[in-house]
Every structure is written in structure tokens, then in C-alpha cells.
Amino acid sequence: MWEGRTNINLSDSSWTAEIRIPFSQLRYNQENTDGIWGLHVRRIIRKNNEVQNWSLIPIKNNGHVFSFGEMHGMTDLPKPRGVEILPHVMTKYLHEPQIANSPFQKGSRWGVSGGLDAKAAINDFTLDLTINPDYGQVELDPSVMNLSAYEVFYDEKRPFFLEGKHILEFDNDEDSRMFYSRRIGAMPSYRPLDIDNVNNFASTPTYIPIIGALKLTGTNRNGVTIGLLESVTARTTSRVMRNGHFDREITEPLTNYTVARVQKNWEGNTLLGGMITSVNRNLDKAHLKDAMVENAFTTGIDFTQYFADRLYYIDAKGMFSSLHGSQQALLNTKMNATHYFHRESGARYLNLNPTDNTLQGTGGYVKVGKKGNAQWNFSETFNWSSPGFDLNNVGYLRESDFQSNESEVVFRKTDPWGPFRFSGINLTQKNVWNYGGKSINNDVAVRWRSLSIKRRFEMDIKETFSWNTVDSRRLRGGPDMRYNSNLETNVAFSTDRAKKTVFKLDYNGRHFLDQETGYNEIRPSMIFRLGNHVLMTGQLNYAWNKDDLQYVSTISASESWGDKPSYVMGRMKQETYGLTLKLQMNVTPDISIQYYGSPFTSIAKYDRFKLAADTQSPRYSDRFSAFANNEISYDKGIYSVDRGGNTMTFKDPNFSFNEFQSNLVARWEYLPGSTIYFVWAHNRSNQDDIYQPGWGNNLDRMFGMSAVNTFMMKINYWFNL
């Protein structure tokens, strides 16, 4: 709301609001011959869990936008100007632990930089521009301990990439999307080799600078939605010293990212669109050519058709990816966790071919069904991702090489029903197989969701039973690992969200039948609203996991007992503790303070080591060969196994990981649109190769570790032209 006035008329219980919005803040086409604009007003009354709409949208409507109202008489409009320029300057002081004899980590350093953000209205579209941006004031990413082979996915939090984000979305499922904006401005992917911080040193890596980015988004009056993003990131280098000799190595090349999206909407019933992305790297050094793909392209097309007043639908997406680079870069890509072309189970149908200079593949889905606010709904989905499909240069893909079909039946009650204001039951059945024709998972799930009438409690419970489960990534390129049948439980509970105090509880668990393996995580949280100006949230994370077949190490063929690699597993007992505290305080309408703090600990102890054997056997005990007590010995962090005069060694996998992150941001809007930020970021992190039980002991160690403190002041000034 730019400017508003309200009035309450007690005699007829009416409430009116008058809102003034400058034309400079709107995107419109001056040549509007019919003088009609779409208009929708929504009022949310949280204390009553109530939503009021104008124009009225019936609760059983199939969709929303096509029911919006109209505002007539929008003629003789001023020419849209809407040009905003926001230059900024920033100074930063960093204090970090010193490293003995290092010429780079001397304890502190200063930095000064500047940049510019701009926004312009171009008829129905918005043009955003950023030059040398800095996002030191955004919230930190949560701490994680990732023991899987897969990459961790983090949500986007940078303002430039969040605005208009939905226009550039082109998702296959939750683990596959063509555009993942965190790829732009990430940490360098190449690290200097042989750095031991004894005789060889390297400067501390930082995020890749974004030289500039441009984004065009919007929808015109003909129903055409356009999204275009162009970004260039800088070449980064690392200063190194090896045995007294100084050098500078390139860790990330000059890179250009292009993302383009278009979609046409015909009266809300037919949608047809497409998307293309490209990543082009200037690889002028041999070590970069071997480490990175030089050019990556993806293209996609999507189609949605609704029938019978938007009650039935067909939804489809198809994507094609093509990577081009050196033979070594493509081989590295084929052998990462997304693909694992070298795994034993894929020898029959996967072509590792180390001389390839390209890698191509397809992915997508076709979905048909019935949805909307009908009482009974259903859907049928076929999804695929070919072995060579890859989105991970500017998108995100967790895993390729699968085909799946999923059937779902949904029963929903949107009218009050017994003690529930809303309730629903979902029944799904899913089957997955790889491109070799092998079934790798079957599951059936039932889900219950409800909102109670009296206390407005929300409940979401899902129970999934899986069988025939095979993990092709567990042994990092080794044979597939079969699991016993298992049950997965997901529970989410929340008290009335409109209250000043809200309690939430989430639980996720997975337990394997007749197998000493189980995963559990519980996350209780509280939300406190103190008056009208303070919001506090706190969440506790506790996970306790036991895995009898946890991957430990791969022993190369030259060092193992046979003529091929051996895979060591063990029983892991892991505990993870985390606490997240957030504070939002609005001191005045122009001054606010935000705090984020999170101590995190993950510890694990390994025993009962074994070798992978017949990993796909229906019989659990045949999947491994356990080491006898007289075969295995331990000395100074190294396990040695002697069997029949042959010896192999592997590192002790026990660990204790501790990390504390905090971020304090004070914001003052000293003039409309112009802001000063004061930021203090604090981080301390360390992983020990020993097992330290309990959170109390680890908290003492955590706050005794050396810390990195960053102090930043950033000031910008808003020009409205």
C-alpha cells in the first residue's frame, strides 16, 4: 500500500479503505483502447482464519484468475515512466583465524565496493538490472550434514532473483528444474590442488562476483508471458604459494547465463509455452577445460489444456539437454552422482565412452486427471529422465536414469464435516524403473489432511510403504544396493496460525523391516508475536539415525583383494542436533532489526564393518560379508583388514561436526526507497575425525572454536525518474 486511509462506520458496521497507488508503480500499456483493467481485492483476517474477496470467488471454483473483477474507464492514462535507479556503496571488514606461515590468512582484511540496481517499466513488462550486486544482508543457509551422494538443494533468498521468480519456473518435479538461480554467483567449482596449510597455501575462496544481470518479466494484454534473464559472472582467481613459490590460479572462468521463458494463455483454458537456457564458459586454461563443461544448453516445451469448465486437464512438459566440452569434463559429468555411468548395474545399457565430447538426454512428464474443488479427484502421471539428461549447469537435477508412473485418487471435503472445516484423503501408488528395464521401487501411500473447526488445528499425516527398493547411488558407482521393505512416516501438526503463539511439530521417519536401519527426525517449533512489532520463531531439530549398511569407503582394484574395487560399509549411529532462532523487530515503520542464529551439531559412530557382496540378493545377510574381529585392527585413525594374507586399509569414518552461524541486520529507510544496512555475520565451523557424544560436550567445543566475523555497512539511494 503506497498511501491509504480507512474509515469505520459503526452505525451500519461498514469498513472502507481508500488506497492511492502511483502510476509509476504499475506496469501497463498506455494504448488501452477498451479502458478495461482486471482488478482483484483480497482481505485476510488472520484472527478469524478468514479471507474476503472482491470479486467473489466461490469456494468450489476451479481456478481463481478468470473470476477476477474488472475496472472500467482506464483511458487517457499518463505515459508510463517507472524508471528507478538504486546505486549502492558498501564497506566490509572481515576478521578470520590466522593460519601459521600463510601469506594470505593474516587475520583481517578490508574491502570497499559499489554497484547499482535499476528498474524500468516497458509497457506491460518490467526490466530489472543489477551491476555488481552484494547480498550480505540476506538470511544465511541452514547447516546440514550430507552423507548421501547427492547435492544439497538450497532455497533462493536474493531479492533480484526472487522477484518474478514464478515466471522463470519450469519444473519437472521437486528434484528437477530447468532454472536454479543459486547456480549464478555460487562458490567456485575448482579448488587449487595439494593445499595442506603446512608448506602449501591458498587464499580463502569467496562467492563468484556477478558482474551484471538483466531480467525482463511480465504479461501483456494478449495473454503472453515473457521472462528473460541474462547474467555474466566474473573470472575468479586464487592466490597460491607452494613451497615458497607464489602463483595465481583461475578457479572460475568468465561465464554467461541465459534463461528465456515464454507462455501463451488462451482464456485460462489452454496454455502453451517453452523455455531455453544456455551456459557458456570461457575456458582458456587446461585445468578448467578438464574440470568444467564449456557449453550447456537446455530447451523445454510445456502444454496444459483444461476441459469441462476447468475440471479435467492434460498437463505435459518435455525437456532436452545438450552438454559440450572436453573429453575429461564430460567423463567427470558422467561419473558424478546424478548419472554414475560407470556403475556395475548400468554396464549393459549405459555407454561411459571416455572419448565423448557431448552428452545429451531428455526428461519430462505427461499428466492427466481431474482437479479443482470437486469432492473426488484423480490423476495419472508418467515421468522420465534419460541417463544422459543433465540440468545442473543452470538448473537442478538430483538423479537421472528413471521412468515412473504414479496414480492418485483424492477425496476432499471443503464443507464443514463433523469436527473438520476441511479434510481430505489422498491414495497414491507409484512404480519406478531404470532405463535398463529394472524395477527400482514400488510404493503405496495414504495421506490425511484436515483443519479442525473449534481450535483450527492443522494435521497432515502421510504413510508410505515401499518394496522392491534399489539404490543405485549408495555405493558411489558400485553395484546397486537392495533394501528391505520399509515404512516412511511424515507428520505435520500446527495450532491456530492466527494466534499470537503458534506451535508446530514435524516428524519424518523411515524404518526398514527385518533390517537394523531406521531414520528419524523431529522438528518442534514455536512462533511468538509480541505486540504488533516483534516476531520471534524458534525451531529445534533432532535426528537419530541407524544404518547397518552405511557407505564408508571405496577400495581401488589395485589395493583390494580381487581384480575389481571393493566397497566398505559399516553400521552407523548418527545423532544431529540443531536450534534455529529468528527475530524480526520493527522499531518504527522505517527501522527494523533482524537476527538469525543457529548452532548445529552432527556426530556419528561406525562399527561392524563389512564388504559389499551380493548386494541385490533377496536375502539380507547375503548382501555383505562382515569382517571378523581377528581380521580387523585399528591404529592412529586407520583400519587395517587382513584376510588370507591380503591387507586393505580405510580411514576411520567417525566424525563430530559443529557449526554456529548467526546474522544480525539493522535496516534504516532514511528516505523513501533509500536504505542503510548494518550487518554482522558470525560463523564458526569445524569437523573432527573423532566421535564426541552428546550435544553438551559439542556445544562447549563449538564456542571454543575460532570464528569468522564479518562487519558490513551498505547504503543505497533511490532515484525515481
C-alpha positions in Angstrom: 0.0 0.0 0.0 1.6 3.3 -1.1 -0.9 5.6 0.7 -4.1 4.7 2.4 -6.9 5.9 4.6 -9.6 3.9 6.4 -12.9 4.8 7.9 -15.2 2.7 10.2 -19.0 3.5 10.2 -20.3 1.9 13.3 -23.9 2.5 12.5 -24.0 0.1 9.6 -21.0 -2.0 10.5 -19.2 -1.0 7.3 -15.5 -0.6 6.8 -13.9 1.3 3.9 -10.4 1.7 2.7 -9.1 4.2 0.2 -5.8 3.3 -1.4 -3.6 5.5 -3.6 -1.1 3.8 -5.9 1.0 6.0 -8.2 1.0 5.0 -11.9 4.8 4.9 -11.6 4.5 1.7 -9.6 2.3 -0.1 -12.1 3.1 -1.8 -15.4 0.6 -1.0 -18.2 0.2 -0.3 -21.8 -0.9 3.3 -22.5 -2.7 2.3 -25.7 -5.6 0.6 -23.9 -8.5 1.1 -26.3 -11.2 -0.6 -24.3 -10.3 1.1 -21.0 -10.7 -2.2 -19.0 -8.3 -3.4 -16.4 -8.5 -6.5 -14.3 -8.9 -5.9 -10.6 -9.0 -8.2 -7.5 -9.0 -7.2 -3.9 -8.3 -9.7 -1.1 -8.6 -9.1 2.6 -7.1 -11.6 5.0 -8.3 -11.6 8.7 -5.9 -14.0 10.3 -7.5 -13.9 13.8 -10.6 -15.5 12.2 -8.7 -17.5 9.6 -11.0 -15.7 7.1 -10.4 -14.5 3.5 -12.6 -11.9 1.8 -12.5 -11.5 -1.9 -13.8 -9.0 -4.4 -14.9 -10.1 -6.9 -16.5 -13.1 -5.1 -14.7 -16.4 -5.8 -16.9 -19.4 -4.8 -15.1 -21.9 -2.6 -15.9 -24.6 -5.2 -14.5 -22.6 -8.1 -12.0 -24.4 -10.4 -9.4 -21.6 -10.5 -9.1 -18.0 -9.5 -7.8 -15.5 -12.0 -10.6 -15.9 -14.5 -13.1 -14.9 -11.8 -11.4 -11.6 -11.0 -13.4 -8.4 -11.5 -13.0 -5.5 -14.0 -12.3 -1.8 -13.6 -13.6 0.3 -16.5 -12.7 3.8 -17.6 -9.0 3.4 -17.6 -8.4 5.7 -20.6 -6.3 8.8 -21.1 -3.6 7.4 -18.9 -0.2 9.1 -18.4 2.7 7.7 -20.3 4.3 5.1 -18.1 7.7 6.3 -16.7 8.5 4.0 -13.8 12.3 4.3 -14.0 14.1 3.7 -10.7 17.8 3.7 -10.1 19.3 2.5 -6.8 23.1 2.9 -6.6 24.9 1.5 -3.5 28.2 1.6 -1.8 29.5 -0.9 0.7 32.4 -1.3 3.1 33.3 -4.6 4.7 35.7 -5.7 7.4 36.4 -9.4 7.8 38.2 -10.9 10.8 39.2 -14.6 10.4 41.5 -17.1 12.1 45.2 -16.8 11.2 46.9 -19.8 9.6 50.5 -20.2 10.7 53.0 -19.2 8.0 50.2 -18.4 5.5 50.8 -15.2 3.5 47.0 -15.0 2.9 45.1 -15.7 6.1 46.6 -12.9 8.2 43.6 -12.4 10.5 41.7 -9.5 8.9 41.1 -7.6 5.7 39.0 -4.6 4.5 37.0 -4.3 1.3 35.1 -1.5 -0.4 32.7 -1.9 -3.4 29.8 -0.4 -5.1 27.1 -1.3 -7.5 23.7 -0.3 -8.9 20.2 -1.7 -9.2 17.7 -0.3 -11.7 14.1 -0.9 -12.7 12.1 0.3 -15.7 8.6 -0.1 -16.9 8.3 -1.1 -20.6 4.6 -1.1 -21.3 3.4 -4.4 -19.8 6.8 -5.6 -18.8 9.3 -4.8 -16.1 13.0 -4.5 -16.8 15.4 -5.2 -13.8 19.1 -4.5 -13.9 21.8 -5.2 -11.3 25.5 -4.4 -11.6 28.0 -5.8 -9.1 25.3 -6.7 -6.5 26.0 -7.7 -2.9 23.6 -9.7 -0.8 25.4 -9.7 2.5 22.1 -8.7 4.3 20.1 -11.8 3.2 19.4 -14.7 5.6 22.0 -17.5 5.9 21.5 -21.0 4.5 20.8 -23.7 7.2 23.6 -26.0 8.3 23.4 -29.6 7.0 25.4 -32.8 7.3 25.1 -34.5 3.9 26.1 -38.2 4.0 24.4 -39.0 0.7 26.0 -38.8 -2.8 23.5 -36.1 -3.9 23.9 -32.3 -4.0 22.0 -30.3 -1.3 19.3 -28.0 -2.6 19.1 -24.5 -1.1 16.2 -22.0 -1.5 16.8 -18.7 -3.2 16.9 -15.7 -0.9 18.4 -12.9 -3.0 15.9 -10.2 -3.9 16.9 -9.8 -7.6 16.2 -13.5 -8.3 13.1 -13.7 -6.2 11.1 -11.0 -7.9 9.1 -12.6 -10.8 10.6 -16.0 -9.9 7.4 -17.8 -10.9 7.7 -16.7 -14.5 11.0 -18.4 -14.9 9.9 -21.6 -13.3 10.0 -24.8 -15.4 9.9 -27.7 -13.1 9.6 -31.4 -13.8 9.2 -32.4 -10.1 10.6 -31.3 -6.8 14.0 -32.8 -7.7 14.2 -31.4 -11.3 14.0 -27.8 -12.6 15.5 -26.1 -15.6 16.4 -22.9 -13.8 18.0 -23.0 -10.3 19.2 -19.4 -9.7 21.6 -20.4 -6.9 23.9 -21.6 -9.7 24.6 -17.9 -10.5 27.1 -16.4 -8.1 27.8 -19.7 -6.3 31.2 -20.7 -4.8 34.0 -21.5 -7.4 33.8 -25.1 -8.5 37.6 -25.5 -8.9 39.9 -25.6 -5.9 43.7 -25.4 -6.1 45.3 -28.8 -5.6 47.7 -30.1 -3.0 46.9 -27.3 -0.4 47.9 -28.6 3.0 48.3 -25.4 5.0 51.8 -26.5 6.1 54.0 -25.8 3.1 51.3 -25.0 0.5 48.7 -22.3 1.0 45.8 -20.7 -0.9 43.7 -17.6 -0.3 40.2 -18.1 1.1 37.5 -18.7 -1.6 34.6 -16.3 -1.8 31.4 -16.2 -3.8 31.7 -15.6 -7.6 31.1 -11.9 -8.3 28.1 -11.2 -10.5 29.3 -8.5 -13.0 25.8 -7.8 -14.1 22.4 -9.3 -14.6 19.3 -8.2 -16.6 15.8 -9.5 -16.2 12.7 -8.8 -18.3 9.3 -10.2 -17.0 5.6 -9.6 -17.4 2.4 -10.5 -19.2 0.8 -8.4 -22.0 -2.9 -7.9 -22.7 -2.8 -10.8 -25.2 -2.0 -13.3 -22.5 1.7 -13.7 -23.5 4.0 -14.1 -20.5 7.7 -13.4 -21.1 10.7 -14.0 -18.9 14.3 -13.3 -19.9 17.3 -13.4 -17.6 20.9 -12.6 -18.7 23.8 -12.7 -16.3 27.6 -12.5 -16.5 29.8 -13.7 -13.7 33.4 -12.7 -13.3 36.5 -14.8 -13.7 37.8 -15.6 -10.2 41.3 -16.5 -9.1 43.0 -17.9 -6.1 46.4 -16.8 -4.9 48.6 -19.8 -4.0 52.0 -20.4 -2.5 53.6 -23.8 -2.9 57.0 -24.4 -1.2 57.7 -20.6 -1.2 56.7 -20.0 -4.9 53.8 -17.7 -5.5 51.2 -18.1 -8.3 47.6 -17.2 -9.1 45.2 -19.9 -10.4 41.9 -19.4 -12.1 39.1 -21.1 -10.1 36.1 -20.0 -12.2 36.0 -18.7 -15.8 34.1 -15.7 -17.2 30.6 -17.2 -17.6 27.4 -16.1 -19.3 24.0 -17.4 -18.3 20.9 -17.1 -20.4 17.4 -18.1 -19.4 14.3 -17.3 -21.6 10.7 -18.3 -21.0 7.5 -17.6 -23.0 4.0 -18.8 -22.4 0.7 -18.0 -24.1 -2.6 -18.3 -22.2 -5.9 -18.6 -24.1 -8.7 -17.6 -21.7 -7.2 -19.7 -18.9 -8.1 -22.9 -20.7 -5.1 -23.5 -23.0 -1.5 -22.8 -22.1 1.4 -23.4 -24.5 5.0 -22.3 -23.7 8.6 -23.0 -23.9 11.9 -22.3 -22.2 15.6 -22.3 -23.2 18.7 -21.9 -21.1 22.4 -21.7 -22.0 25.6 -21.6 -20.0 28.8 -20.5 -21.9 32.2 -20.6 -20.1 35.4 -19.0 -21.4 37.7 -22.0 -20.6 41.1 -20.7 -21.6 43.1 -22.8 -19.2 43.7 -26.6 -19.5 42.8 -27.4 -15.9 39.4 -25.6 -16.3 38.7 -27.4 -19.6 39.1 -30.7 -17.7 37.0 -29.6 -14.8 34.0 -27.9 -16.3 31.6 -28.2 -19.2 32.3 -25.5 -21.7 28.7 -25.0 -23.2 25.5 -26.3 -21.8 22.1 -25.9 -23.5 18.6 -27.0 -22.5 15.2 -26.5 -24.1 11.7 -27.3 -23.0 8.1 -27.1 -24.1 5.0 -27.2 -21.9 1.3 -27.6 -22.7 -1.8 -27.5 -20.5 -5.4 -28.0 -21.6 -8.4 -27.7 -19.4 -11.8 -29.2 -20.2 -15.4 -29.1 -18.8 -15.1 -25.7 -17.0 -11.5 -26.4 -15.9 -12.5 -29.6 -14.1 -10.4 -32.0 -16.3 -6.9 -31.4 -17.6 -3.9 -32.6 -19.6 -0.5 -31.3 -18.5 2.8 -32.1 -20.2 6.4 -31.0 -20.3 9.3 -32.1 -22.4 12.9 -31.1 -22.0 16.1 -31.7 -23.9 19.7 -31.1 -22.6 23.0 -31.0 -24.5 26.4 -30.6 -22.9 29.6 -29.8 -24.8 33.2 -29.8 -23.5 36.4 -31.7 -23.3 36.5 -35.5 -23.0 37.6 -35.3 -19.4 34.9 -32.8 -18.4 32.2 -35.0 -20.0 33.7 -38.1 -18.3 33.6 -36.3 -14.9 29.9 -35.4 -15.5 29.0 -39.0 -16.5 30.7 -40.2 -13.3 29.0 -37.8 -10.8 26.1 -38.8 -8.6 23.5 -37.6 -11.0 24.5 -40.2 -13.5 27.1 -42.7 -12.3 27.5 -44.2 -15.8 30.3 -46.4 -14.5 28.1 -48.3 -12.0 28.1 -52.0 -12.5 24.3 -52.3 -12.9 24.5 -50.0 -15.9 27.2 -51.8 -17.9 24.6 -53.4 -20.2 22.8 -50.1 -21.3 25.0 -47.1 -20.2 27.7 -46.0 -22.5 30.5 -44.5 -20.5 32.7 -43.9 -23.6 35.5 -41.7 -22.3 36.1 -40.1 -25.8 32.7 -38.4 -26.0 32.7 -34.6 -26.3 28.9 -34.3 -25.9 26.2 -35.6 -23.5 22.5 -35.4 -24.4 19.3 -36.6 -22.8 15.6 -35.9 -22.3 13.2 -35.6 -19.4 9.6 -34.6 -18.7 6.2 -35.8 -17.8 2.6 -36.3 -19.0 -0.2 -35.9 -16.5 -3.9 -36.3 -17.0 -6.6 -36.0 -14.4 -9.4 -34.2 -12.7 -8.8 -31.4 -10.1 -10.4 -28.3 -8.7 -12.8 -28.2 -5.8 -14.7 -31.4 -6.7 -15.1 -33.9 -4.0 -13.4 -36.7 -5.9 -10.3 -36.0 -8.0 -7.7 -38.2 -9.7 -4.5 -38.1 -11.7 -2.2 -40.3 -13.7 1.4 -39.2 -14.3 4.2 -40.7 -16.4 7.6 -39.1 -15.7 11.0 -39.8 -17.2 14.6 -38.7 -17.1 17.0 -40.4 -19.6 20.6 -41.4 -18.4 22.2 -38.5 -20.3 19.7 -35.8 -19.2 21.5 -33.1 -17.2 20.3 -29.7 -15.9 23.0 -29.0 -13.4 24.8 -26.1 -15.1 22.0 -23.5 -14.5 19.2 -25.9 -13.3 18.9 -28.6 -10.7 18.6 -32.4 -11.3 19.1 -34.8 -8.4 19.1 -38.0 -10.4 18.7 -39.3 -14.0 18.0 -42.7 -15.5 14.5 -43.4 -14.4 10.9 -43.8 -15.6 7.9 -43.7 -13.3 4.2 -43.8 -13.3 2.1 -42.6 -10.4 -1.7 -43.0 -9.9 -3.5 -40.8 -7.4 -7.1 -40.7 -6.1 -8.2 -37.8 -3.9 -11.3 -37.4 -1.7 -11.8 -33.9 -0.3 -14.5 -32.2 1.8 -14.3 -28.4 1.5 -17.6 -28.0 3.5 -17.6 -28.5 7.3 -17.7 -32.2 8.0 -18.0 -33.4 11.6 -15.3 -31.7 13.6 -13.4 -30.6 10.5 -13.7 -27.4 8.5 -11.6 -29.1 5.7 -10.4 -32.6 5.3 -9.0 -34.8 2.6 -7.6 -38.3 1.9 -5.0 -39.0 -0.9 -4.2 -42.5 -2.1 -1.2 -42.9 -4.4 0.6 -45.8 -6.0 4.0 -45.3 -7.7 6.3 -47.5 -9.7 9.9 -46.6 -10.8 12.3 -48.4 -13.1 15.5 -47.5 -14.8 16.3 -47.4 -18.5 17.7 -51.0 -18.3 14.1 -52.1 -17.6 14.8 -53.0 -13.9 12.3 -52.1 -11.3 13.9 -49.9 -8.6 11.0 -49.0 -6.4 7.3 -49.6 -5.8 5.3 -47.9 -3.1 1.8 -47.1 -2.0 0.9 -44.1 0.2 -2.1 -42.7 2.1 -2.3 -39.1 3.2 -4.7 -37.4 5.5 -5.0 -33.6 5.8 -7.5 -31.7 8.0 -8.4 -28.4 9.6 -10.5 -28.6 12.7 -13.4 -26.2 13.4 -13.1 -25.5 17.1 -9.4 -24.8 17.6 -8.3 -24.7 14.0 -5.7 -27.3 14.4 -4.0 -28.4 11.1 -2.9 -32.0 10.6 -1.1 -33.6 7.7 -0.2 -37.3 8.0 1.3 -39.5 5.3 2.3 -43.1 5.5 4.2 -44.8 2.6 5.0 -48.5 2.3 7.8 -49.2 -0.2 9.1 -52.5 -1.5 11.5 -53.7 -4.2 13.6 -50.7 -3.3 17.1 -50.5 -5.0 19.6 -47.7 -4.5 22.0 -47.3 -7.5 23.9 -44.4 -5.8 24.6 -45.9 -2.3 28.0 -47.4 -3.2 29.2 -44.4 -5.3 29.4 -46.2 -8.6 29.5 -49.7 -7.2 26.7 -52.3 -7.5 23.1 -51.5 -6.8 22.1 -52.0 -3.2 18.7 -53.6 -2.4 16.8 -52.6 0.7 14.2 -54.5 2.6 10.6 -53.3 2.5 10.2 -50.1 4.5 7.7 -47.7 6.0 8.0 -44.0 5.8 6.0 -41.7 8.1 5.6 -37.9 7.7 3.6 -35.9 10.2 3.0 -32.2 10.3 0.9 -30.6 13.1 0.1 -26.9 13.7 -2.1 -25.0 16.1 -4.1 -22.0 15.1 -1.9 -19.8 12.9 -3.9 -16.7 13.7 -3.0 -16.8 17.4 -0.1 -14.8 18.8 1.6 -18.1 19.8 1.7 -20.9 17.3 3.1 -24.4 18.0 4.2 -26.7 15.1 5.6 -30.2 15.1 7.1 -32.1 12.2 8.2 -35.7 12.2 9.9 -37.7 9.4 10.8 -41.3 9.9 11.8 -44.3 7.7 12.1 -47.8 9.1 13.2 -50.9 7.3 11.7 -54.3 8.1 14.0 -57.1 9.3 17.0 -54.7 8.9 18.8 -52.7 11.5 18.2 -49.5 9.7 16.0 -46.5 10.6 15.9 -42.8 10.2 14.1 -40.3 12.4 13.9 -36.6 12.6 11.6 -34.4 14.8 11.3 -30.6 14.5 9.2 -28.8 17.1 8.9 -25.1 16.6 7.2 -22.0 18.2 6.1 -18.7 16.7 5.6 -15.7 19.1 4.0 -12.4 18.1 4.9 -9.9 20.8 2.6 -6.9 20.2 2.4 -5.6 16.7 6.1 -5.1 16.1 8.0 -8.2 17.2 8.0 -11.7 15.7 10.1 -14.5 17.2 10.4 -18.1 15.9 12.4 -21.0 17.3 12.9 -24.4 16.0 14.6 -27.5 17.4 15.9 -30.2 15.1 16.8 -33.6 16.5 17.6 -36.6 14.3 18.6 -40.1 15.3 19.6 -42.5 12.6 20.9 -46.0 12.5 22.1 -47.6 9.2 23.6 -51.1 9.1 24.8 -50.6 5.5 26.1 -47.1 5.5 28.8 -46.5 2.8 32.3 -45.9 4.2 34.9 -46.2 1.5 35.8 -47.5 -1.9 39.0 -49.6 -2.1 40.5 -49.4 -5.6 41.1 -52.5 -7.6 44.9 -52.2 -7.1 44.5 -52.2 -3.3 41.6 -54.5 -2.8 41.6 -58.3 -2.5 40.3 -59.0 -6.0 40.6 -57.7 -9.5 37.9 -55.0 -9.1 37.1 -52.3 -6.5 35.8 -53.3 -3.0 33.2 -51.3 -1.2 33.3 -51.0 2.6 30.2 -50.5 4.7 29.5 -50.2 8.4 26.9 -49.8 11.0 26.4 -46.0 11.6 24.8 -44.5 14.6 24.2 -40.8 14.0 22.7 -38.0 16.0 22.1 -34.5 14.8 21.1 -31.5 16.9 20.1 -28.1 15.7 18.4 -25.0 17.0 17.3 -22.1 14.8 16.3 -18.7 16.3 14.8 -15.8 14.3 13.8 -12.4 15.5 12.1 -9.7 13.5 11.6 -6.3 15.3 10.1 -3.3 13.6 11.2 -0.5 15.9 9.5 2.1 13.7 8.0 1.9 10.2 11.4 2.8 8.9 13.8 1.0 11.2 13.9 -2.8 11.7 16.2 -5.4 13.2 16.6 -9.0 12.1 18.5 -11.7 13.8 19.2 -15.3 12.8 21.2 -17.7 14.9 21.7 -21.5 14.6 24.0 -23.8 16.5 24.3 -27.2 14.7 26.0 -30.5 15.6 26.1 -33.8 13.9 28.0 -36.8 15.3 28.4 -40.4 14.1 30.0 -43.6 15.3 30.8 -46.5 13.0 31.3 -50.2 13.8 30.6 -53.7 12.4 32.4 -53.0 9.2 31.8 -55.3 6.2 32.3 -55.6 2.4 29.6 -55.4 -0.2 28.8 -58.9 -1.5 25.7 -60.0 -3.4 24.1 -56.6 -2.9 20.9 -57.4 -4.8 20.2 -60.7 -3.0 16.6 -61.1 -1.6 18.3 -62.4 1.5 19.6 -59.6 3.7 22.6 -61.5 5.1 23.9 -62.3 1.6 24.3 -58.7 0.7 27.5 -58.2 2.7 30.5 -60.1 4.1 31.3 -59.0 7.7 34.8 -58.7 8.9 35.7 -61.0 11.8 37.2 -59.4 15.0 40.5 -61.1 14.3 40.6 -59.7 10.8 40.4 -56.0 11.6 42.7 -53.8 13.6 42.9 -50.0 14.3 45.9 -47.7 14.6 46.0 -43.9 14.6 42.8 -43.3 12.6 43.3 -46.1 10.1 41.6 -49.5 10.0 43.5 -52.5 8.5 41.8 -55.7 7.4 43.8 -58.8 6.9 42.2 -61.8 5.3 44.2 -64.7 3.9 47.4 -62.7 3.9 45.9 -59.9 1.9 45.5 -56.5 3.5 43.4 -53.4 2.8 43.1 -50.2 4.7 40.5 -47.4 5.1 40.1 -44.3 7.2 38.1 -44.2 10.4 34.8 -42.7 9.3 33.8 -41.4 12.8 33.1 -37.7 12.9 31.9 -34.8 15.0 30.8 -31.7 13.1 30.0 -28.4 14.8 28.9 -25.2 13.3 27.4 -21.9 14.6 26.0 -19.3 12.2 24.4 -16.0 13.0 23.4 -12.9 11.2 22.3 -9.6 12.6 20.9 -7.0 10.2 19.8 -3.5 11.2 17.9 -1.7 8.5 17.0 2.1 8.3 15.0 3.5 5.5 16.2 7.1 6.0 14.3 8.3 2.9 11.5 6.6 0.9 13.2 3.8 -1.0 16.7 4.7 0.3 18.2 2.4 3.0 21.2 1.9 5.2 22.1 -1.7 6.3 24.4 -2.6 9.2 25.3 -6.3 9.2 27.2 -8.5 11.5 27.7 -12.1 10.2 29.4 -14.7 12.5 30.5 -18.2 11.7 32.5 -20.9 13.4 32.7 -24.4 12.0 34.9 -27.5 12.4 34.8 -31.2 11.7 36.8 -33.6 13.8 37.6 -37.2 12.8 36.6 -38.4 16.2 33.3 -39.2 17.9 32.3 -36.8 20.6 29.0 -38.0 22.2 26.2 -35.7 23.3 25.3 -32.1 22.4 26.5 -30.6 25.7 30.2 -31.6 25.0 30.0 -30.4 21.5 28.5 -27.0 22.4 31.4 -26.4 24.7 33.8 -27.3 21.8 31.7 -25.2 19.3 32.0 -22.0 21.2 35.7 -22.6 21.8 36.5 -22.7 18.1 37.9 -19.8 16.2 35.3 -17.7 14.5 35.0 -15.6 11.3 33.3 -12.3 11.8 32.2 -10.0 9.0 31.0 -6.4 9.6 29.4 -4.6 6.7 27.7 -1.3 6.1 25.7 -0.8 2.9 24.0 2.4 1.9 21.8 3.0 -1.2 19.9 6.0 -2.6 16.7 5.7 -4.6 16.2 7.9 -7.7 12.6 7.8 -9.2 12.8 9.3 -12.7 
